[in-house]
Structure formats: C-alpha cells, structure tokens
Amino acid sequence: MSESSNKRYAEAGVDVERGYKAVELMKKHVASTMIRGVSSDLGGFSGLFELDVKETPNPVLVCGTDGVGTKLKLAFAMDKHDSVGIDCVAMCVNDVICCGAQPKLFLDYIALGQLEPLKVEQIVKGVSDGCIQAGCALIGGETAEMPGFYQAGEYDMAGFCVAVADKPKLFDIKSIQAGDALIALPSSGVHSNGFSLVRQVFEIDKKSDNLFVSYPELGATLGEVLLTPTRIYVKEVMKLAKEVTIKGASHITGGGFYENIPRMLPAGLGVVVQEKAISRPPIFDLIQKTGDIDDHDMYNTFNMGVGMVLVIAKEEVEHALSVLDEAFLLGEVVSGTGVVIQ
C-alpha cells in the first residue's frame, strides 16, 4: 500500500501503521505459547500445525468457539485489559475438554473502534497467558479496526480452539449410570457468565464508580473481584483422566447448574447436588443480597463456586480426590431427569 493510500485510509479512521505496531508488540507474547507441532510464524495468512499421529493414532479434532460477553464492559470502565484474554481462552478450552480432548491451538479475533497498540498488546498478553495455562499455542488471529461500528475505547473479542483426542479415550457419556458420583472443581468467581445481570444489580452502566467500591466481605473492590479471570481446567481434567475413568464432564457456564449438568447425561438420568458441599465465593452472596435474587435464579444463572463437574464411578471417588487437591464430592447421578439441589 502506498504512503498516500495509508494517509487516506487513516483519514477514514483506519491507521494501518498502528496495526503494524500492535503486531510487533504482541509477537513476544505469542511466541511464549509455542508448543511442539506449530510449523508457521505469526504474520502469515494462516496458522499451520502438525498432528503427532504416534501420540494420537486415532485422532479426533474437537473445536470450540466463544467470547467474553459483557464482562468486557467492566474492563472498559476500569481500563484494565490484561486478563479478559484469559477469559476468552477459558470459555473455549473448558468446553472442549468436556469430551476429553487436549487443546492444541487457539486463534483470537479482536474488533475495535480505534486500534490502540498498547491496549491490544495487553489483550493479547491475556490470551497468551490463557493459552499457556491450557497448554495450547496461539497460532494466529485477527485485529480489525472498525471506526463507526464500535464506540471509542470499546472492543469485542472472540476465540476459536482446536483440540485433539485419541478416539478410544474420549469420555463415554453413554456409560453414565445411576449411582455414579459427581466430582466438582471450584470456580475462581463469576467467570464470564451472567454479567448482564451483574451489571444491572450493581447499576454499573449508570454508575461505573461502583466498581471501585471496596466490600469487607470481598477483601477487594467490586471490580477487582468481578474481573478475576475464568479458571482454566485443562491440566486438572487431563491429569485426572490418566488416573480414573471420567465418564462425562460439564463446564458450568451461562445457564448455571440447571442447563449445563444435564447436557452430559443420557436420557432418563438426573442428578442430586448437595448444596452444603459447595464453598460459595462471597461475591455470589453479595450479588444475591443486593439484587434480591432467589436461589433458583442464582443457580440457573451463575456457577455459584463450581466451574467444572465430572462424573466418575463412586468406587473411584477417594482416589480422584487424592489426585486433585481442590476437587470435592458434589452429589450423585440418579434415575429421573433434571437437577435437584438439596
């Protein structure tokens, strides 16, 4: 593109020079995620990855895509952009591991009204941190400057993940039966779901200063707690899968317990959840009290302190809990349908 064309494009609101600078700034973060199998460099038109068929002789590709949602509005209000990338990765990789697949590569898409290189670097740093936690490579992405479409200072982002599983090792939900145990892994907080309700409860859109209010029960400001990144469960689930037979897994996202847990169950089966087993982070009590929200709506919207639920045979519970220090017995599979919380 000629110098004059760059000038005219900049006059239209898109400065390609800012884009070049952003790429240079993010390169070191992307490089930190490289794993065996990546065979392309940042800057090409596509990302290349070689599958190791010795490691997975019957490979199945498992894909997932998601975004961060309106949690981004909190990042805008607090001008903090280094952790939402972790959320973007987490929402994708936590889904694909629900069938027992190891995430291998990740791509991100960031769209902004005006590209600010340092802000984009912070966003991509978060994505890279998430990829490192998940053991996958940030193999490429796209940054789109879209003036007139997004408000100044705002952006949206989405991610796409590809995971690989050896077909015989995929979790077999058909093997789930009444009497099996539910093992839970705790969440780090609200994660990346339910923020439309959170924003309404705390009137964040009208009074963004509310994010900077400290609450004794939280031990931090509201915004700091709400922006805590989504926990990534890849390494824990894959570690446990080597020790016990995981029959099914459920990532507790939007829809909470009532929508997500049944997604892994065969027809004719439900679950009983022991509420007393859950150690609820204080943020959920604050949301419920401030918004005057009943228990059903809370468990139908938020993770309530449970980020991942696994199904294993009851005979393997003791060993599973010894493998994963933070895991706990949540309940059991029963004949019937739906989720009963007692």
Order of alpha helices (4+ residues) and beta strands (2+ residues): alpha-alpha-beta-alpha-alpha-beta-alpha-beta-beta-beta-alpha-beta-beta-alpha-alpha-beta-alpha-beta-alpha-alpha-beta-alpha-beta-beta
